[in-house]
Amino acid sequence: MRPEALFAESGQARNAFDLAYIVIFLFYLCLRIFALASHSLATSDLAFDILACGACILFPRLVFLLIKDNVVILAVRKALSLLTQC
């Protein structure tokens, strides 16, 4: 496996996570607007539950973004690049 292929796959995974979060947020937004228009407390609660599901995707993405220059992450990346040079 070439290193370029490994980074291309991780880039596609990040795009898929971003797209999933956008879809979840748009679903939340539609439900929230509907709840405000209809004064429905149950729909409002459902909208916030949907938004909480989006946090499961967003938090790991943010953590990885914040620690991308961490020594451990850099060491793992270097080890993967050395492993794939064979």
Secondary structure, DSSP 4 states (H G I P E B T S, - for coil): --HHHHHHHHHHHHHHHHHHHHHHHHHHHHHHHHHHHHT-HHHHHHHHHHHHHHHHHHHHHHHHHHTTT-HHHHHHHHHHHHHTT-
